[in-house]
Amino acid sequence: MKLQTHSQGLNGTLQVPGDKSISHRSIMFGALARGTTRIHHFLRGEDCLSTLKAFRALGVEITDDGEVIEVVGKGFEGLKPANAPLDMGNSGTTIRLLSGILAGTSFESRLFGDASLSKRPMDRVSIPLNAMGADITGQGERCFPPLLIKGRPLHAIRYEMPVASAQVKSAILFAALETPGTTEIIELAATRNHTEEMIKMFGGQIEVEGLTIRLRGPQHLSAQEIFVPGDISSAAFFLAAGAMVPNSRIQLENVGLSPTRTGIIDVMKAMGADIEIKELNEKEHFGTLVVRSSPLSACEVSGPIIPRLIDELPLIALLATQAKGQTVIRDAEELKVKETDRIEAVTKVLTALGADITSTADGWIVNGPTPLHGGTVESFHDHRIGMMLQVAALLVKTGTVELAHSEAINISYPTFFTDLNRLEEREAH
């Protein structure tokens, strides 16, 4: 696919798709709660649809009229054995969180995914879940998909997280909801807290004290009405584009601003980006963001902020190519087990476009500002790398940018190119 290049400015207002993490969890909590949960502004990307289809296969009644999704939940006991292995597609969130939900059932489940997901290790969830009494097996020592989950009664555990991962934490919490006793999780670093917040939203009880989380089960949840705010990980592509492309002003409405997810804003402001937060709803953590083009300066990105922006790090690497000085990004080993090895993938594609970027064991060293030029690149079937490359292409002054496997973008943002065109058209007029 030929990408848009040499943008003269991006101007306009957008509402980005619903938050991917919350969309996944809204289906899951709706299925496990009692009553009918109504979900507004659900992200109909391929990953979240994998979650929806999986719960339908598990006997949960789910209807979608194109505007509102209704999930008729009957508690954990309402889940039924699927008639066939469950297809997780490309979704690491679906397979890891669903493993926690299915671990304590009374039946057997098989979970598989596409070629990319089959290369992602699941031992990080199978180890703590098996410690709770689950019977989860996969392929090889790292428990790669496909997985076989033999549902069994579980017992509470105390678990010190060896990695900072919201998916692992959430898998344990879902299992704990149907497990007698108090399960205690000690996080390595604070990660996105959507699962904890949604447990409370659905009437559950959970205690969070610093990095320690305690949940006493079993618990019963009640159906809710949910509005899914815009995904800050999707908004981030327009924040970066608005900051780097000259003559730009972009307004992004109803963006989720959970403090566990706003690391991208903190880093961009540290680099000198002109970002304004308006109409902030502090209780429900969403608001409007306005970004204007501005000069950028290098900075260091490392330590506790990394889990708050793990999905935005490829974009930060791109921002660094246009920032004055040397940017160092470290402590991001987690990027190696995403949809692809994002450290090596980002290094390869940005180097192909003229960036001065070097990969390290846990991140990058980027020197800037560097003019970017045309080239042929690929997404590595990774939605975030595909969108990052379209933002990079907007900065290209010479040549064209050809992107292979652009369809990966449908995983999280099916209307990405349409929304970008709207901003370009407004400028043209």
C-alpha positions as CSV (number, residue, x, y, z in Angstrom):
1,M,0.0,0.0,0.0
2,K,1.3,3.5,-0.9
3,L,1.2,5.8,2.1
4,Q,0.4,9.5,2.3
5,T,3.6,11.6,2.3
6,H,4.8,15.2,2.5
7,S,1.9,16.5,4.6
8,Q,1.4,20.3,4.6
9,G,-0.5,20.2,7.9
10,L,-3.2,18.2,9.7
11,N,-6.2,20.1,11.1
12,G,-9.5,19.1,12.4
13,T,-11.4,17.2,15.2
14,L,-11.6,13.5,15.6
15,Q,-13.1,11.0,18.0
16,V,-10.9,8.0,18.0
17,P,-12.3,4.4,18.4
18,G,-13.1,3.0,21.8
19,D,-10.3,1.9,24.1
20,K,-9.1,-1.6,23.2
21,S,-8.3,-2.7,26.7
22,I,-11.7,-1.6,28.1
23,S,-13.6,-3.0,25.1
24,H,-12.1,-6.5,25.7
25,R,-12.9,-6.3,29.4
26,S,-16.5,-5.0,28.8
27,I,-17.4,-8.2,27.0
28,M,-15.6,-10.3,29.7
29,F,-17.2,-8.6,32.7
30,G,-20.6,-8.5,30.9
31,A,-20.4,-12.2,30.4
32,L,-19.5,-12.9,34.0
33,A,-22.0,-10.5,35.5
34,R,-25.6,-11.3,36.2
35,G,-28.0,-9.4,33.9
36,T,-27.7,-7.5,30.6
37,T,-24.7,-5.2,30.2
38,R,-25.0,-2.5,27.5
39,I,-21.8,-1.3,25.9
40,H,-21.5,2.0,23.9
41,H,-18.6,3.0,21.7
42,F,-17.1,-0.5,21.6
43,L,-14.0,-1.0,19.5
44,R,-15.0,-3.2,16.6
45,G,-11.4,-4.0,15.7
46,E,-10.3,-7.6,15.0
47,D,-8.8,-8.2,18.4
48,C,-11.9,-7.2,20.3
49,L,-14.2,-9.1,17.9
50,S,-12.1,-12.2,18.8
51,T,-13.1,-11.7,22.4
52,L,-16.8,-11.2,21.4
53,K,-16.8,-14.4,19.2
54,A,-15.1,-16.5,21.9
55,F,-17.8,-15.7,24.5
56,R,-20.5,-16.4,22.0
57,A,-18.9,-19.8,21.5
58,L,-18.9,-20.2,25.3
59,G,-22.7,-19.9,25.3
60,V,-23.1,-16.2,26.2
61,E,-25.9,-14.3,24.4
62,I,-24.4,-11.2,22.7
63,T,-26.2,-8.9,20.3
64,D,-24.9,-6.0,18.3
65,D,-27.1,-3.5,16.5
66,G,-24.1,-1.5,15.2
67,E,-24.5,1.1,18.0
68,V,-24.9,-0.8,21.3
69,I,-23.7,-4.3,22.2
70,E,-25.8,-6.2,24.8
71,V,-24.2,-9.0,26.8
72,V,-26.6,-11.3,28.8
73,G,-24.5,-12.6,31.6
74,K,-25.2,-15.5,33.9
75,G,-22.1,-15.5,36.0
76,F,-19.1,-17.9,35.7
77,E,-21.6,-20.8,35.9
78,G,-23.3,-19.5,32.8
79,L,-20.3,-20.4,30.6
80,K,-20.7,-23.6,28.6
81,P,-18.1,-25.8,26.8
82,A,-17.4,-24.6,23.2
83,N,-18.2,-26.9,20.4
84,A,-14.8,-26.3,18.8
85,P,-11.4,-24.8,19.7
86,L,-11.6,-21.1,20.4
87,D,-9.9,-18.8,17.8
88,M,-8.0,-16.0,19.5
89,G,-6.9,-14.5,16.2
90,N,-4.0,-12.1,16.9
91,S,-5.1,-11.1,20.4
92,G,-2.8,-11.6,23.3
93,T,-5.3,-9.9,25.6
94,T,-8.0,-12.4,24.7
95,I,-6.0,-15.5,25.1
96,R,-4.3,-14.4,28.4
97,L,-7.4,-13.0,30.2
98,L,-9.6,-15.8,28.9
99,S,-7.1,-18.3,30.3
100,G,-7.8,-16.9,33.8
101,I,-11.5,-17.0,33.2
102,L,-11.5,-20.6,32.0
103,A,-9.0,-22.0,34.5
104,G,-11.7,-22.6,37.2
105,T,-14.5,-23.8,35.0
106,S,-15.9,-27.4,35.1
107,F,-15.0,-28.1,31.5
108,E,-12.1,-28.4,29.0
109,S,-11.2,-25.6,26.5
110,R,-8.7,-25.4,23.6
111,L,-7.4,-21.9,22.6
112,F,-5.4,-21.2,19.4
113,G,-4.4,-18.1,17.4
114,D,-2.8,-17.0,14.2
115,A,0.9,-17.4,13.3
116,S,2.0,-14.3,15.2
117,L,0.1,-15.2,18.4
118,S,1.5,-18.7,18.3
119,K,5.0,-17.3,18.8
120,R,4.0,-15.4,22.0
121,P,4.8,-17.1,25.3
122,M,1.9,-17.9,27.6
123,D,4.0,-19.2,30.5
124,R,3.7,-15.9,32.2
125,V,0.0,-16.7,32.8
126,S,0.1,-20.5,32.9
127,I,2.7,-20.4,35.8
128,P,0.6,-18.4,38.3
129,L,-2.7,-20.0,37.2
130,N,-1.3,-23.5,37.5
131,A,0.0,-22.4,41.0
132,M,-3.7,-21.7,41.8
133,G,-4.5,-25.3,40.8
134,A,-5.3,-24.8,37.1
135,D,-4.3,-27.3,34.4
136,I,-3.0,-25.3,31.5
137,T,-0.6,-26.7,28.9
138,G,0.9,-25.4,25.7
139,Q,3.7,-26.0,23.3
140,G,7.3,-26.2,24.5
141,E,8.8,-24.8,27.7
142,R,7.3,-21.4,27.2
143,C,3.8,-22.7,26.8
144,F,3.2,-21.3,23.3
145,P,-0.4,-21.6,21.8
146,P,-2.4,-23.6,21.1
147,L,-3.4,-24.1,24.8
148,L,-5.3,-26.8,26.5
149,I,-7.2,-25.7,29.6
150,K,-8.7,-28.3,31.8
151,G,-11.0,-26.4,34.2
152,R,-10.5,-27.3,37.8
153,P,-11.3,-25.9,41.3
154,L,-8.8,-23.2,42.2
155,H,-7.2,-22.0,45.4
156,A,-6.0,-18.5,46.4
157,I,-2.3,-17.6,46.1
158,R,0.2,-14.8,46.9
159,Y,2.0,-14.0,43.7
160,E,5.0,-11.6,43.1
161,M,4.9,-10.6,39.5
162,P,8.3,-11.2,37.7
163,V,7.2,-8.9,34.8
164,A,5.2,-5.7,34.7
165,S,2.2,-6.9,32.8
166,A,-1.5,-5.8,33.0
167,Q,-2.4,-9.0,31.0
168,V,-0.8,-11.3,33.6
169,K,-2.3,-9.4,36.5
170,S,-5.7,-9.4,34.9
171,A,-5.6,-13.1,34.2
172,I,-5.0,-13.8,37.9
173,L,-7.7,-11.4,39.0
174,F,-10.3,-13.0,36.7
175,A,-9.4,-16.4,38.1
176,A,-9.5,-15.0,41.7
177,L,-13.1,-13.8,41.2
178,E,-14.2,-17.4,41.2
179,T,-11.7,-18.7,43.8
180,P,-12.4,-19.1,47.5
181,G,-10.0,-17.1,49.7
182,T,-7.8,-14.0,49.3
183,T,-5.5,-13.8,46.3
184,E,-2.7,-11.3,46.6
185,I,-0.7,-9.9,43.7
186,I,2.5,-7.8,44.2
187,E,3.2,-5.9,41.0
188,L,6.8,-5.3,39.8
189,A,5.7,-1.8,38.6
190,A,2.3,-0.1,38.3
191,T,0.5,-1.2,35.1
192,R,-2.8,-0.2,33.5
193,N,-5.6,-0.7,36.0
194,H,-8.7,-1.2,33.9
195,T,-9.4,-4.6,35.4
196,E,-9.3,-3.3,39.0
197,E,-11.5,-0.4,38.1
198,M,-14.0,-2.5,36.2
199,I,-14.3,-5.0,39.1
200,K,-15.4,-2.1,41.2
201,M,-17.7,-0.8,38.4
202,F,-19.5,-4.2,38.3
203,G,-20.0,-4.2,42.0
204,G,-17.0,-6.3,43.0
205,Q,-14.6,-5.8,45.9
206,I,-10.9,-5.3,45.5
207,E,-8.2,-3.7,47.6
208,V,-5.2,-1.8,46.1
209,E,-2.4,-0.6,48.3
210,G,0.6,0.7,46.4
211,L,1.8,-2.2,44.3
212,T,-0.2,-4.8,46.3
213,I,-3.6,-6.0,45.1
214,R,-5.9,-8.2,47.2
215,L,-9.1,-9.8,46.0
216,R,-11.3,-12.2,48.1
217,G,-13.4,-14.6,46.2
218,P,-15.7,-15.9,45.1
219,Q,-17.6,-12.8,44.0
220,H,-20.8,-12.1,42.1
221,L,-20.9,-9.2,39.6
222,S,-23.9,-7.1,38.4
223,A,-24.6,-5.9,34.8
224,Q,-23.7,-2.3,33.9
225,E,-24.2,0.4,31.3
226,I,-20.7,1.2,29.9
227,F,-19.4,4.0,27.7
228,V,-16.0,3.0,26.3
229,P,-13.8,6.2,26.1
230,G,-11.5,6.7,23.1
231,D,-8.3,4.7,23.2
232,I,-5.3,6.8,24.1
233,S,-3.0,4.3,22.2
234,S,-5.0,5.1,19.0
235,A,-5.0,8.9,19.8
236,A,-1.3,8.7,20.3
237,F,-0.7,8.4,16.5
238,F,-2.5,11.7,15.9
239,L,-0.7,13.3,18.9
240,A,2.6,12.4,17.4
241,A,1.5,13.5,13.9
242,G,0.2,16.8,15.2
243,A,3.4,17.5,17.1
244,M,5.7,16.7,14.2
245,V,3.9,17.8,11.0
246,P,4.2,21.6,10.6
247,N,1.1,23.8,10.5
248,S,-1.0,21.3,12.4
249,R,-3.7,21.5,15.1
250,I,-5.7,18.4,16.0
251,Q,-8.4,18.0,18.6
252,L,-9.2,14.5,19.9
253,E,-12.5,14.2,21.8
254,N,-13.5,11.8,24.6
255,V,-10.0,10.2,25.0
256,G,-9.5,7.9,28.0
257,L,-7.0,9.5,30.4
258,S,-6.5,6.9,33.1
259,P,-3.3,7.9,34.9
260,T,-1.9,4.4,34.2
261,R,-2.1,5.1,30.4
262,T,-1.0,8.7,30.0
263,G,2.8,8.2,29.9
264,I,2.8,9.2,26.2
265,I,1.5,12.7,27.1
266,D,4.1,13.1,29.9
267,V,7.0,12.1,27.6
268,M,5.7,14.2,24.7
269,K,5.4,17.3,27.0
270,A,8.9,16.6,28.3
271,M,10.1,16.7,24.6
272,G,8.4,20.1,24.2
273,A,5.2,19.0,22.5
274,D,2.3,21.5,22.7
275,I,-0.5,19.3,24.2
276,E,-3.5,20.8,26.0
277,I,-6.1,18.8,28.0
278,K,-9.6,20.2,28.0
279,E,-13.0,19.2,29.3
280,L,-11.4,16.7,31.7
281,N,-13.8,14.3,33.5
282,E,-11.6,13.4,36.5
283,K,-14.0,10.8,37.9
284,E,-14.3,8.7,34.7
285,H,-10.8,9.7,33.4
286,F,-11.5,11.0,29.9
287,G,-11.2,14.3,28.2
288,T,-10.3,16.3,25.0
289,L,-6.8,16.6,23.8
290,V,-5.5,19.4,21.6
291,V,-2.1,19.1,19.9
292,R,-0.2,21.7,17.9
293,S,3.0,21.4,15.9
294,S,6.1,22.5,17.9
295,P,9.9,21.9,18.0
296,L,10.9,18.8,19.9
297,S,13.9,18.0,22.1
298,A,15.5,14.7,23.1
299,C,14.9,13.1,26.4
300,E,15.5,9.8,28.3
301,V,12.6,7.4,28.6
302,S,13.1,4.6,31.2
303,G,12.0,3.2,34.6
304,P,8.6,3.2,36.1
305,I,7.0,5.2,33.2
306,I,7.6,2.3,30.8
307,P,4.5,0.2,31.7
308,R,2.4,3.4,31.3
309,L,3.4,3.8,27.6
310,I,4.6,0.3,26.5
311,D,2.4,0.3,23.4
312,E,3.4,3.9,22.4
313,L,7.2,3.3,22.5
314,P,7.5,2.8,18.7
315,L,5.9,6.2,18.3
316,I,8.3,7.7,20.8
317,A,11.1,6.3,18.8
318,L,9.7,8.1,15.7
319,L,9.3,11.3,17.7
320,A,12.9,11.1,18.7
321,T,14.0,11.1,15.0
322,Q,12.6,14.6,14.8
323,A,13.8,15.8,18.2
324,K,17.0,17.8,18.7
325,G,19.7,15.7,20.4
326,Q,20.0,12.0,21.5
327,T,17.0,10.2,22.9
328,V,17.6,7.0,24.9
329,I,14.8,4.6,25.5
330,R,15.5,1.7,27.9
331,D,13.9,-0.9,30.3
332,A,11.5,-1.9,27.4
333,E,12.4,-5.7,27.1
334,E,8.7,-6.4,27.0
335,L,8.6,-5.1,23.4
336,K,10.3,-8.3,22.3
337,V,7.2,-10.4,23.0
338,K,4.5,-8.2,21.5
339,E,2.9,-8.9,18.1
340,T,6.5,-9.0,16.8
341,D,9.9,-8.1,18.3
342,R,9.1,-4.4,18.2
343,I,12.6,-3.3,19.1
344,E,14.1,-4.9,16.1
345,A,11.2,-4.2,13.8
346,V,11.1,-0.4,14.6
347,T,14.9,-0.2,14.1
348,K,14.6,-1.9,10.7
349,V,11.8,0.2,9.3
350,L,12.9,3.6,10.6
351,T,16.5,2.9,9.4
352,A,15.0,2.2,5.9
353,L,13.4,5.6,6.0
354,G,16.6,7.4,6.9
355,A,16.5,7.6,10.7
356,D,19.6,7.4,12.9
357,I,18.4,4.7,15.3
358,T,20.3,1.9,17.0
359,S,18.6,-0.9,18.9
360,T,19.8,-2.0,22.3
361,A,18.9,-5.1,24.4
362,D,16.0,-3.1,26.0
363,G,15.3,-0.2,23.7
364,W,16.9,2.3,21.3
365,I,19.3,5.2,21.0
366,V,18.0,7.8,18.5
367,N,19.8,10.8,17.2
368,G,17.8,13.7,15.7
369,P,16.5,15.6,14.0
370,T,16.9,13.6,10.8
371,P,15.1,14.1,7.5
372,L,13.2,11.0,6.5
373,H,13.0,9.8,2.9
374,G,10.9,7.3,0.9
375,G,11.3,3.5,1.0
376,T,9.7,0.1,1.1
377,V,8.7,-1.1,4.6
378,E,6.5,-3.6,6.3
379,S,4.3,-3.8,9.3
380,F,5.5,-7.2,10.4
381,H,1.7,-7.9,10.8
382,D,1.8,-5.5,13.7
383,H,-1.0,-2.9,13.8
384,R,1.0,-0.3,15.9
385,I,4.1,-0.5,13.6
386,G,1.8,-0.1,10.6
387,M,0.2,3.1,11.9
388,M,3.6,4.5,13.2
389,L,4.9,4.1,9.6
390,Q,2.0,6.1,8.2
391,V,2.8,8.9,10.7
392,A,6.5,8.7,9.6
393,A,5.5,8.9,5.9
394,L,3.8,12.2,6.5
395,L,7.2,13.6,7.2
396,V,8.8,12.3,4.1
397,K,9.8,15.0,1.6
398,T,11.3,12.9,-1.2
399,G,10.2,9.6,-2.6
400,T,7.2,7.4,-1.7
401,V,6.6,5.0,1.1
402,E,5.2,1.6,0.3
403,L,3.8,-0.4,3.3
404,A,3.4,-4.2,3.1
405,H,0.8,-5.9,5.3
406,S,-1.2,-2.7,6.0
407,E,-4.2,-4.8,6.8
408,A,-2.8,-5.4,10.2
409,I,-4.0,-1.9,11.2
410,N,-7.6,-3.4,11.3
411,I,-6.7,-5.2,14.5
412,S,-7.1,-2.0,16.6
413,Y,-8.1,0.9,14.3
414,P,-10.2,-0.1,11.2
415,T,-10.9,3.6,10.3
416,F,-7.4,4.9,10.7
417,F,-6.7,6.0,7.1
418,T,-10.2,7.4,6.8
419,D,-9.7,9.6,9.9
420,L,-6.3,10.7,8.7
421,N,-7.8,11.7,5.3
422,R,-10.4,13.9,7.1
423,L,-7.6,15.9,8.7
424,E,-5.7,16.3,5.4
425,E,-8.9,17.3,3.5
426,R,-9.7,20.0,6.1
427,E,-6.3,21.5,5.5
428,A,-6.7,21.3,1.7
429,H,-9.9,23.4,1.9
